[in-house]
Amino acid sequence: MREIETRLFRYFVALAEEQHFGRAAVNLDISPPTLTNQIQKLESHLKVKLVERRGNTHVELTEAGKRFLERARNVLREAAEAEAVAQQAARGETGRLEIGFMAIVSLSGIVAELIGGFRNQNPGIDLILRSTVTVEQINAILGRTLDFGFVRQPDYYPIGLQGFVVSRQTMVLALPRQHRLANQKCVEPSALRGESFISTSPALDVGFWSHLHAIESVSGFTPTVVRRAKDVMSILACVSAGQGIAIISKGFMNVHMPNVVYRDLKTDTPPTAPIALVYRKNETSPAAQAFLKYIRKRALSR
């Protein structure tokens, strides 16, 4: 119904509750003649008599009026709820966000602290989480099936996307339990020369921050990669099988892979892996803006 008719509902409900034109008109901040005219207009529109006049100002509801009163109240309540929902959405208090993340993001506590913290402050925003690798997240954000992605920091952001580093994860070694260096608490980087490394696919090592950068930055040599795996869980499986060693984010120490031990690198400045939040440029969704503001404020502060 048109807006004028919604107003008529409000006038009728006020009259039905007061059963008096004068008092209802005062509550509505209109004159009694105006209220009388509007009720007559409503009755004419419905082709139904809603009230019976008792004297100049008193009224009683007809049977049709009593039935209509319940529906009129429902209309006003739903209109008020719709208005509130629209205002909440405009303020970024409601909505839906699709967020991608890598395994390390959950293992390192970012999901619990950043995404969980945002949810606690914004319970009206529905957060849909998807665990997937960096390249798939970036493609999904470009394709608008994801709104945000927690990814390995790219060397550059594709056209239409931007991002910023939210966390830097300390890197550690993953070794087979029987490895010659496994009995050392901290491993000298120089001791890794000539070791066989297992790393991620070339697609991730080209164009993105690479785990092997961590070794190069503290050892001064380029590691020998003997095997590539699609993700870190696959890398750890290869380490468990004794096929080589790997350097991984410290959060993966929470994964208890059989026959794998984790060791720190002996250096004053341990290498770190940057995790970035990626999103579309010129994002206008109020919910997305609220998420960005929350994450920016807490980036790198964990």
Secondary structure, DSSP 8 states (H G I E B T S, - for coil): --HHHHHHHHHHHHHHHH-BHHHHHHHHTS-HHHHHHHHHHHHHHHTS--EEEETTTEEEE-HHHHHHHHHHHHHHHHHHHHHHHHHHHHTTSSEEEEEEE-HHHHHTTHIIIIIHHHHHH-TTEEEEEEE--HHHHHHHHHTTS-SEEEEE-BSS--TTEEEEEEEEEEEEEEEETTSTTTT-SEE-GGGGTT-EEEEE-HHHHSSB--HHHHHHHHHSS--EEEEEESSHHHHHHHHHTTS-BEEEEGGGGGS--TTEEEEEE--SS--EEEEEEEEETT---HHHHHHHHHHHHHTT--
